[in-house]
């Protein structure tokens, strides 16, 4: 699953982690790993630039539905109260994305956001509420994270095409 920050890094060649995002994007295509794109991410991304030039055929778009909303409420309760200084609106969007990840049994969320999405996703996983890992672009490219996200470096001999 792709987070908005990942999609921005992929689309904007001026972003610090652009090359890492491109490597993950290409590797997912090479390995035929579906790239899930939440309608929530589309709504955020489209505020600044259109998604369609990125090639919609590369994504499986997921609508946010009633069951996702119920799961988001449950996860939001587990994470309450949020850490001081964390933006309430950003966390609310992240919780919705994490709910979709849980309901679709997604094992990774590709993101630049370690300060909220990554942190809270780890917290939910460590508490046994979700089986999903953040893959942070700041950590560099590791093809193995797409195959075995809980074992970084395990498959580091896999080279991107």
C-alpha positions in Angstrom: 0.0 0.0 0.0 1.2 3.5 -0.8 1.0 6.5 1.5 0.6 10.0 0.1 4.2 10.9 1.2 5.6 8.0 -0.8 3.6 8.9 -3.9 4.8 12.5 -3.6 8.4 11.3 -3.3 7.9 9.1 -6.4 6.3 11.9 -8.4 8.6 14.8 -7.5 12.2 14.4 -8.6 13.2 17.2 -6.2 12.3 15.2 -3.1 15.1 13.8 -1.0 14.0 10.2 -1.3 12.8 10.3 -5.0 15.3 7.7 -6.2 14.4 5.3 -3.3 10.7 5.7 -4.1 11.4 5.0 -7.8 13.4 1.9 -6.9 10.5 0.5 -4.7 8.0 1.4 -7.4 9.9 -0.4 -10.1 10.7 -3.4 -7.9 7.0 -3.8 -7.0 6.2 -3.8 -10.7 9.0 -6.3 -11.5 7.9 -8.7 -8.7 4.2 -8.2 -9.7 3.3 -7.0 -6.2 0.0 -5.1 -6.3 0.4 -1.5 -5.4 -2.7 -0.6 -3.4 -3.7 3.0 -3.7 -6.4 4.2 -1.2 -9.0 6.6 -2.4 -7.9 8.6 0.7 -4.4 8.9 -0.7 -5.8 10.0 -4.1 -7.8 12.7 -2.3 -4.7 14.0 -0.6 -2.4 13.7 -3.6 -4.8 15.3 -6.1 -4.8 18.6 -4.0 -1.3 19.3 -5.4 -1.0 17.2 -8.6 -2.9 14.6 -10.6 -2.5 10.9 -10.0 -3.4 9.8 -13.6 0.1 10.7 -15.2 1.6 8.1 -12.8 -0.1 5.4 -14.7 -3.3 4.2 -13.1 -2.8 0.7 -14.6 0.1 0.4 -12.0 -2.3 0.6 -9.1 -5.2 -1.2 -7.5 -7.4 1.6 -6.2 -9.2 0.9 -3.0 -12.3 2.8 -2.0 -12.7 3.7 1.7 -16.0 2.0 2.8 -18.2 1.5 5.8 -16.2 -1.5 7.2 -13.0 0.4 6.8 -14.5 3.2 8.8 -15.5 0.9 11.6 -12.0 -0.6 11.7 -10.5 2.9 11.7 -12.6 3.7 14.8 -11.4 0.6 16.6 -7.7 1.4 15.8 -8.2 5.0 16.7 -9.4 3.9 20.2 -6.4 1.6 20.6 -4.1 4.5 19.7 -5.8 7.0 22.0 -4.5 9.3 23.3 -2.1 10.4 20.6 1.4 11.5 21.6 1.8 15.2 22.4 2.7 17.2 19.4 1.3 14.8 16.8 -1.2 16.5 14.4 -4.7 15.2 15.0 -5.8 15.5 11.3 -2.7 13.7 10.0 -3.1 10.9 12.6 -6.8 10.6 11.6 -5.9 10.2 8.0 -3.1 7.7 8.9 -5.5 5.6 11.1 -7.9 5.3 8.1 -5.1 4.1 5.9 -3.9 1.6 8.5 -7.5 0.3 8.8 -7.6 -0.3 5.1 -4.2 -2.0 5.3 -5.5 -4.3 8.1 -8.8 -5.1 6.2 -6.9 -6.0 3.0 -4.2 -7.9 4.9 -1.5 -5.6 3.5 1.9 -6.4 4.9 3.7 -3.1 4.0 2.9 0.6 3.7 5.5 2.5 1.7 5.9 5.9 3.2 8.2 8.8 4.0 6.4 9.4 7.2 8.2 7.8 10.1 7.1 10.4 12.7 3.4 9.5 12.7 2.3 6.7 10.3 5.5 4.7 10.9 5.4 5.2 14.6 1.7 4.4 15.1 1.8 1.4 12.7 4.7 -0.1 14.7 2.7 0.5 17.9 -0.4 -1.3 16.5 1.7 -4.2 15.2 3.7 -4.5 18.4 0.4 -4.6 20.3 -0.9 -7.4 18.1 -3.6 -5.3 16.4 -2.2 -5.4 12.8 0.3 -7.4 10.8 1.7 -4.6 8.7 5.1 -2.9 8.6 6.1 0.6 7.5 8.8 0.7 4.8 10.4 4.1 5.2 12.1 5.7 2.2 14.6 7.4 4.6 16.0 3.9 5.3 17.0 3.5 1.7 16.1 0.8 -0.8 16.0 -2.8 0.4 14.1 -5.0 -2.1 13.7 -7.6 0.6 11.3 -5.3 2.5 8.7 -5.9 -0.2 9.1 -9.6 0.1 9.7 -10.0 3.9 9.1 -6.6 5.6 9.9 -7.9 9.1 13.3 -9.0 8.0 15.2 -6.0 6.5 18.3 -7.0 4.7 17.4 -10.7 4.5 16.9 -10.5 0.8 19.3 -7.7 0.1 20.9 -9.7 -2.7 17.7 -9.1 -4.8 18.6 -6.4 -7.2 16.1 -4.1 -8.7 15.6 -4.4 -12.5 
